[in-house]
Amino acid sequence: MGSLLCTAKAKPSKSDQPKFDQLKIDRPELAKHDSSILDLAFAMDCTGSMGSYIASATQNIRSIVEAIVTSEKSDVRLALVEYRDHPPQDTTFVTRVHDFTNKPSKMKSWLEQCSANGGGDAPEAVADALHDVLKLSWRAEATKICILISDAPPHGLDSSGDGFPKGCPCKLNPLKIVQNMAEKTITLYTVGVEPPIIPYRDFFMTLAYITGGQYVPMVNAQLLAQVIIGGVREEISLDRLMQGAQEDIDREMQRAEAEGVDDEEKAKRLNQIFASKNMHCHQMKNDTGTMSKTVTDVYSKMSSMTEIRTHFMSKPKATFDYSTEEEEEEEEEEEEVKKAADMTYDLTENADVSIAQSKRLVKKWQHRKK
């Protein structure tokens, strides 16, 4: 029975909509030396609270593809993994998988069938969704990006209110899964729907950090398309950056590892390489997505949900007798939400490579050498 709960097949989709694809997107002829090949997958929480984000993705999927193809001359394929939860928390499905297609109309039809319902307890089947993303038919030569959109933690993080407090009932470890994603050169962007995700922000940041991706806090669903376009264009430019300076990067990183320097110093050395070669990239504004010390120094060095849960549950919980410190923490959270609400995620083209981007490239290089 356990294996049945962990495997869900996609329901047959509606027939493609010819009118939606009538205006063909001009796709460049692929040449290995100068064209981008993009595989873009979405892992989307489809429980009751996510309706506005599903609607935003559905309404904007064609304009998202057009913007990427026009600006980056990319050959784009799209995939979708819907997820909810395990029985008895949710009896509809755990995940529904739609493998890669090059037709925006097909992706749109999947999203139109993706209704926000159910969910049961607070945590959802995040680990199962990531596991299914990893198994998609990714092209070896592609820039590979997964965008996880969530407002709830995985099972096994916060024991209170968790129907599976020891973790995914299929024994899937999200930390191991994202490690495997990184080794497969899949970059993960975690879009955290705030404020509900705030208590679990460090965990979702960690998932992205391990792959060299970004955590993007979001309050306004209408900005989802801007985040997707900006994040994808930035990642494509970083992939080109790595290809353009591969020999220099390999040489400097090998020297740095032999010297035993930390990742901060490695990032500075990569930054110097890009500056000396006058290399630039795109940057999406994401001021409130900066990785915390808990992410870089604690969670990213852990290998199991048990370790992270122990650390998470050891943090002081609020009481009815609020102390000044607890009030300050609440005020800080409210301020973070306000900042996220004011974000526009503008993209700066051909910018100097930032230290934050160089740090992400260090993570990517460390996994790609394996």
ZAMARGU-4260 file (C-alpha; in steps of 0.2 Angstrom, whole numbers, plus 5000, padded with zeros to 4 digits):
<rodrens>
0) 5000/5000/5000 | 5014/5012/5004 | 5021/5012/4986 | 5003/5016/4980 | 5002/5031/4991
5) 5019/5038/4984 | 5015/5036/4965 | 5002/5046/4956 | 4999/5047/4938 | 4993/5062/4928
10) 4975/5062/4923 | 4973/5064/4904 | 4974/5082/4899 | 4961/5092/4888 | 4965/5092/4870
15) 4977/5105/4864 | 4970/5122/4859 | 4975/5125/4841 | 4971/5144/4842 | 4983/5146/4857
20) 4998/5139/4846 | 4993/5147/4829 | 5005/5162/4831 | 5021/5152/4831 | 5035/5158/4842
25) 5050/5160/4832 | 5063/5148/4838 | 5081/5149/4833 | 5090/5135/4824 | 5100/5127/4838
30) 5119/5129/4837 | 5129/5122/4851 | 5141/5137/4852 | 5128/5151/4853 | 5110/5146/4857
35) 5102/5142/4873 | 5092/5126/4877 | 5080/5128/4891 | 5071/5115/4901 | 5059/5124/4914
40) 5049/5114/4926 | 5037/5120/4939 | 5033/5111/4955 | 5017/5119/4961 | 5007/5117/4978
45) 4989/5114/4972 | 4981/5115/4989 | 4967/5127/4994 | 4977/5142/4998 | 4986/5143/4981
50) 4972/5148/4969 | 4979/5166/4965 | 4996/5159/4960 | 4989/5145/4949 | 4978/5158/4941
55) 4993/5169/4938 | 5004/5156/4930 | 4989/5150/4919 | 4986/5168/4913 | 5004/5172/4909
60) 5012/5156/4903 | 5012/5161/4885 | 5019/5178/4888 | 5033/5170/4899 | 5038/5159/4885
65) 5038/5173/4872 | 5048/5184/4883 | 5062/5171/4886 | 5062/5165/4868 | 5063/5183/4861
70) 5076/5190/4873 | 5087/5174/4875 | 5084/5165/4858 | 5080/5150/4868 | 5073/5133/4863
75) 5061/5131/4878 | 5052/5116/4885 | 5040/5116/4900 | 5035/5103/4913 | 5023/5104/4928
80) 5022/5094/4944 | 5007/5097/4954 | 5007/5092/4972 | 4995/5090/4987 | 4997/5078/5001
85) 4997/5060/5006 | 4981/5051/5012 | 4972/5052/5024 | 4977/5071/5024 | 4972/5072/5005
90) 4963/5058/4995 | 4964/5066/4978 | 4982/5064/4973 | 5000/5066/4980 | 5008/5072/4964
95) 5002/5073/4946 | 5017/5074/4934 | 5016/5082/4916 | 5033/5079/4908 | 5041/5091/4896
100) 5032/5099/4881 | 5037/5112/4869 | 5019/5118/4867 | 5014/5133/4878 | 4996/5127/4875
105) 4999/5110/4883 | 5006/5118/4898 | 4991/5130/4899 | 4979/5116/4898 | 4988/5107/4913
110) 4987/5123/4923 | 4969/5125/4919 | 4965/5108/4926 | 4976/5112/4942 | 4963/5118/4954
115) 4967/5123/4972 | 4959/5111/4984 | 4962/5100/4999 | 4978/5099/5008 | 4973/5092/5025
120) 4986/5096/5038 | 4998/5111/5036 | 5013/5102/5028 | 5012/5096/5010 | 5021/5083/4999
125) 5035/5094/4995 | 5048/5080/4995 | 5037/5070/4983 | 5036/5084/4971 | 5055/5087/4971
130) 5057/5069/4968 | 5046/5069/4953 | 5055/5084/4946 | 5071/5075/4947 | 5064/5061/4937
135) 5058/5072/4922 | 5066/5069/4905 | 5079/5084/4907 | 5090/5086/4892 | 5108/5084/4896
140) 5114/5100/4887 | 5100/5111/4893 | 5100/5125/4906 | 5089/5116/4919 | 5078/5127/4930
145) 5064/5121/4942 | 5053/5134/4951 | 5045/5128/4967 | 5030/5138/4972 | 5024/5134/4990
150) 5016/5142/5005 | 5018/5127/5017 | 5032/5116/5024 | 5036/5098/5020 | 5032/5084/5032
155) 5045/5082/5046 | 5050/5100/5049 | 5038/5107/5061 | 5031/5093/5072 | 5016/5103/5078
160) 5001/5100/5067 | 5010/5087/5056 | 5001/5071/5051 | 5018/5064/5047 | 5029/5072/5060
165) 5044/5060/5056 | 5044/5066/5038 | 5038/5060/5021 | 5029/5043/5022 | 5038/5037/5007
170) 5055/5041/5016 | 5060/5054/5004 | 5073/5066/5010 | 5071/5083/5002 | 5089/5088/5006
175) 5096/5073/4997 | 5085/5076/4982 | 5091/5094/4980 | 5109/5087/4981 | 5105/5076/4967
180) 5097/5090/4957 | 5112/5100/4959 | 5123/5086/4953 | 5112/5085/4938 | 5114/5104/4936
185) 5096/5108/4940 | 5095/5125/4948 | 5080/5127/4960 | 5071/5143/4963 | 5060/5143/4978
190) 5046/5155/4978 | 5040/5157/4995 | 5022/5164/4997 | 5023/5175/5012 | 5018/5178/5026
195) 5013/5159/5029 | 5030/5153/5023 | 5040/5165/5035 | 5043/5152/5049 | 5050/5140/5036
200) 5059/5152/5026 | 5077/5146/5031 | 5072/5128/5025 | 5066/5134/5008 | 5081/5145/5006
205) 5092/5130/5010 | 5084/5120/4996 | 5088/5134/4983 | 5105/5137/4991 | 5111/5119/4989
210) 5108/5120/4970 | 5115/5138/4967 | 5098/5145/4965 | 5088/5159/4974 | 5074/5160/4987
215) 5061/5173/4981 | 5049/5180/4994 | 5032/5184/4986 | 5016/5193/4993 | 5008/5198/4976
220) 5003/5183/4964 | 5002/5196/4950 | 5021/5197/4950 | 5024/5179/4947 | 5027/5180/4929
225) 5040/5194/4932 | 5050/5183/4944 | 5049/5168/4932 | 5056/5178/4917 | 5069/5188/4927
230) 5075/5172/4936 | 5076/5162/4920 | 5085/5176/4911 | 5098/5178/4925 | 5101/5159/4926
235) 5104/5158/4907 | 5116/5172/4908 | 5125/5164/4923 | 5127/5147/4913 | 5134/5157/4898
240) 5146/5166/4910 | 5152/5149/4917 | 5154/5142/4899 | 5164/5158/4894 | 5176/5157/4908
245) 5177/5138/4911 | 5195/5136/4910 | 5199/5150/4921 | 5186/5145/4934 | 5192/5127/4934
250) 5210/5133/4937 | 5206/5145/4951 | 5193/5134/4960 | 5206/5120/4960 | 5219/5131/4967
255) 5207/5138/4980 | 5202/5120/4986 | 5221/5115/4987 | 5224/5130/4998 | 5209/5126/5009
260) 5200/5143/5007 | 5182/5145/5012 | 5168/5148/4999 | 5168/5167/5003 | 5186/5168/4997
265) 5182/5157/4982 | 5168/5169/4977 | 5179/5184/4978 | 5192/5175/4966 | 5178/5171/4954
270) 5172/5189/4954 | 5190/5195/4951 | 5190/5183/4935 | 5174/5190/4928 | 5180/5208/4932
275) 5197/5206/4923 | 5188/5198/4908 | 5175/5212/4908 | 5161/5199/4909 | 5143/5203/4913
280) 5127/5195/4917 | 5109/5199/4920 | 5103/5202/4938 | 5085/5201/4945 | 5082/5212/4960
285) 5079/5201/4975 | 5084/5212/4990 | 5074/5202/5003 | 5080/5185/4997 | 5097/5186/5004
290) 5103/5169/5012 | 5103/5169/5031 | 5117/5163/5042 | 5106/5148/5047 | 5105/5143/5029
295) 5124/5145/5024 | 5132/5139/5041 | 5119/5127/5048 | 5105/5119/5037 | 5115/5117/5021
300) 5128/5107/5031 | 5115/5095/5037 | 5110/5079/5028 | 5093/5074/5035 | 5076/5081/5040
305) 5079/5074/5058 | 5094/5086/5060 | 5085/5101/5053 | 5069/5097/5063 | 5079/5096/5079
310) 5087/5113/5076 | 5070/5120/5070 | 5060/5114/5086 | 5074/5120/5098 | 5070/5138/5093
315) 5060/5147/5106 | 5041/5147/5102 | 5030/5162/5106 | 5020/5162/5122 | 5004/5172/5127
320) 5015/5182/5138 | 5025/5191/5125 | 5042/5197/5129 | 5050/5212/5121 | 5061/5201/5111
325) 5046/5191/5104 | 5037/5207/5100 | 5053/5213/5091 | 5053/5197/5081 | 5035/5199/5076
330) 5039/5217/5070 | 5054/5211/5060 | 5043/5198/5052 | 5030/5211/5048 | 5043/5223/5041
335) 5050/5208/5030 | 5032/5206/5023 | 5031/5224/5019 | 5047/5224/5010 | 5042/5209/5000
340) 5026/5217/4995 | 5035/5232/4988 | 5047/5221/4978 | 5046/5223/4959 | 5060/5210/4954
345) 5066/5221/4940 | 5080/5214/4929 | 5096/5223/4926 | 5104/5218/4909 | 5123/5216/4907
350) 5127/5221/4925 | 5143/5218/4934 | 5143/5200/4942 | 5139/5202/4960 | 5147/5193/4975
355) 5130/5185/4978 | 5130/5178/4960 | 5148/5172/4962 | 5144/5163/4978 | 5130/5154/4968
360) 5142/5149/4955 | 5154/5142/4968 | 5140/5130/4973 | 5136/5126/4955 | 5155/5122/4951
365) 5156/5111/4967 | 5142/5100/4961 | 5147/5100/4943 | 5164/5093/4946 | 5157/5077/4954
</rodrens>
